[in-house]
Amino acid sequence: MQIFKRPKKITLWNSYHPVGAWLLLLVLSAWSVRELSELQQLMKFNAMIRQPDTIVLAGDNLPPEVIFAKAVELNREGDFQQALRLYLQIEPLVDAGFRVDVKYNMGAIYLQQAAKLWNAKGVWEYGQINTLLDLAEQAFKQVLAVEPEHWQARYNLEFALRIRPPAKEEEKADWQGHKSSVHAIMPGIPEGGP
């Protein structure tokens, strides 16, 4: 007759290990402190995004999303140059999807400024209007290169192409003389030459 022994129960801890328990507690507390600090940082950034007027622009190491929110707020307030500076600052730091939003907003600012200048001064500001329209077109084309179905960029690109002022015509010279007649009207220069 054979007697069967009861198999031992397999456990992770065969007996109580005070060092292992303390080590586990230490690891869990360090992890929770790190997570808590990250949560506090995210809450701070979310508060900044909700109220972008509180963001200080001096050398803070802020994530691009917070700087983007500040740029949008500055654009709404009419500080276009500062908004463009912030967009240019974060453009190289973001991925392609976020860069589409940055480029679109930059193109919209350029287009808005060109349209405002065109309506206010007309052809008298031809050079500046064309420069702004070129920048807007370039930004919208970059957006459409990444997202061809971005209908707002497509619409604004069409608008930029439509409002471009006509090319300047070169002024025609009224003088119809020939080379020898120049000497005839300039005093002090003898006819002929050496």
C-alpha positions in Angstrom: 0.0 0.0 0.0 1.3 3.3 -1.1 0.8 6.5 0.9 0.5 9.7 -1.1 1.9 12.8 0.3 0.1 16.0 -0.1 2.0 18.3 -2.5 3.5 21.5 -1.0 1.6 24.7 -1.7 3.7 26.9 -4.0 3.7 30.5 -3.0 5.7 33.5 -4.0 6.8 34.0 -0.4 7.6 30.8 1.5 7.8 32.7 4.6 7.5 36.3 5.8 10.5 38.3 4.5 10.7 41.7 6.2 13.4 43.0 3.9 11.4 42.0 0.8 8.3 43.7 2.2 10.2 46.9 3.0 11.8 46.8 -0.5 8.4 46.4 -2.1 6.9 49.2 0.0 9.9 51.5 -0.9 9.5 50.9 -4.6 5.7 51.5 -4.5 6.1 54.7 -2.6 8.8 56.0 -4.9 6.6 55.2 -7.9 3.6 56.9 -6.3 5.7 60.0 -5.5 6.9 60.2 -9.1 3.4 59.8 -10.4 2.0 62.4 -8.0 4.6 64.9 -9.1 3.8 64.3 -12.8 0.1 64.6 -12.0 0.7 68.0 -10.3 2.8 69.2 -13.3 0.0 68.1 -15.7 -2.6 69.9 -13.6 -0.4 73.1 -13.6 -0.1 72.9 -17.4 -3.9 72.3 -17.8 -4.5 75.3 -15.6 -2.2 77.4 -17.9 -3.9 76.1 -21.0 -7.3 77.1 -19.5 -6.0 80.6 -18.7 -3.3 81.3 -21.2 -3.0 84.9 -20.0 -1.2 83.7 -16.9 1.7 82.1 -18.8 5.0 83.8 -18.3 7.0 83.8 -21.5 10.4 84.2 -19.9 12.5 81.1 -20.5 10.1 78.6 -18.8 10.6 75.1 -20.0 7.0 74.6 -21.0 5.5 71.9 -23.2 4.6 72.9 -26.8 0.9 72.5 -26.1 1.0 75.2 -23.4 3.0 77.5 -25.7 0.5 76.8 -28.5 -2.4 77.8 -26.2 -0.6 81.1 -25.4 0.0 81.8 -29.1 -3.7 81.3 -29.8 -4.6 83.6 -27.0 -2.1 86.3 -28.3 -3.6 85.9 -31.8 -7.1 86.6 -30.3 -5.8 89.6 -28.5 -4.2 91.0 -31.7 -0.6 90.5 -30.8 0.2 88.8 -34.1 4.0 89.2 -34.0 4.3 87.6 -30.6 2.0 84.8 -31.6 4.1 84.1 -34.7 7.2 84.1 -32.6 5.8 81.4 -30.4 4.6 79.3 -33.3 8.0 79.5 -34.8 9.5 78.5 -31.5 7.5 75.3 -31.1 7.3 74.3 -34.8 10.5 72.2 -34.7 9.6 70.6 -31.4 6.3 68.9 -32.4 5.3 65.9 -34.4 3.8 66.1 -37.9 0.1 66.1 -36.8 0.6 69.0 -34.3 2.8 70.8 -36.9 -0.2 70.9 -39.2 -2.1 73.0 -36.6 0.9 75.3 -36.0 1.4 75.9 -39.7 -2.3 76.4 -40.4 -2.4 79.1 -37.6 0.7 80.8 -39.0 -0.8 80.8 -42.5 -4.0 82.3 -41.1 -2.2 85.1 -39.4 -0.2 85.9 -42.5 -3.4 85.9 -44.6 -5.3 88.0 -42.1 -2.6 90.6 -42.1 -2.3 90.7 -45.9 -6.1 91.1 -46.3 -6.2 93.8 -43.7 -3.3 95.7 -45.4 -4.8 95.2 -48.8 -8.2 96.6 -47.6 -6.5 99.5 -45.8 -3.8 100.7 -48.2 -4.4 98.8 -51.5 -1.7 98.6 -54.1 0.4 101.2 -52.2 1.7 98.3 -50.0 2.3 95.9 -52.9 5.6 94.5 -51.6 4.4 93.8 -48.1 1.1 92.4 -49.2 2.8 90.0 -51.6 5.3 88.9 -49.0 2.6 88.1 -46.5 0.6 86.3 -49.2 3.7 84.3 -50.2 4.2 83.2 -46.5 0.5 82.3 -46.2 0.5 80.3 -49.4 3.7 78.5 -48.3 2.2 77.6 -44.9 -1.1 76.3 -46.4 0.7 74.3 -49.0 2.8 72.6 -46.2 -0.4 71.8 -44.4 -2.0 70.3 -47.5 1.2 68.3 -48.2 0.6 66.5 -44.9 -3.2 66.5 -44.9 -4.6 66.9 -48.4 -8.2 66.9 -47.1 -7.7 69.9 -44.8 -10.5 71.9 -46.2 -9.8 75.1 -44.2 -6.2 75.2 -45.5 -7.5 74.6 -49.1 -10.1 77.4 -48.8 -7.6 79.9 -47.4 -5.0 79.0 -50.0 -7.6 79.7 -52.7 -8.5 83.0 -51.0 -4.8 84.0 -50.8 -4.4 83.3 -54.5 -7.6 85.3 -55.3 -6.7 88.5 -53.4 -3.1 88.8 -54.7 -2.7 92.2 -56.1 -2.0 92.5 -59.9 1.7 92.7 -60.9 3.2 96.1 -61.0 3.8 97.5 -64.4 7.1 99.0 -65.2 7.0 102.7 -65.8 7.7 103.6 -69.4 10.4 106.1 -70.0 9.2 109.2 -71.8 12.6 110.0 -73.2 12.9 108.8 -76.8 16.4 110.1 -77.6 19.5 108.2 -78.7 22.9 107.9 -77.2 24.5 110.9 -79.0 21.8 113.2 -77.9 22.8 112.8 -74.3 26.0 114.8 -75.0 24.1 117.5 -76.7 22.0 118.3 -73.6 24.8 117.9 -71.0 26.8 121.1 -70.5 30.5 121.0 -70.1 31.1 117.7 -72.0 32.7 118.3 -75.4 31.4 116.6 -78.5 33.5 113.8 -79.8 36.0 112.5 -77.3 39.5 111.4 -77.0 
